[in-house]
Amino acid sequence: MTPITPPELADELGHIETRKGLKVRNYLRKTYPEHKKGERWHLSPEQADDVRSHFAR
């Protein structure tokens, strides 16, 4: 499966933001602190499902 980016996931979730994917990235930074700062996020299916579950609450 192709990795998904925070802006793509934000569109899927219906987030309306000036900086697309900001809410998703903020959540990812808290949840996956081992991710190197400044590197692009390319989410695995498991990470994307985690984000979907978090924002479905």
PyMOL commands that set and color helices and strands:
alter all, ss='L'
color gray80, all
select helices_A, chain A and resi 6-13+22-31+45-55
alter helices_A, ss='H'
color red, helices_A
deselect
rebuild
show_as cartoon
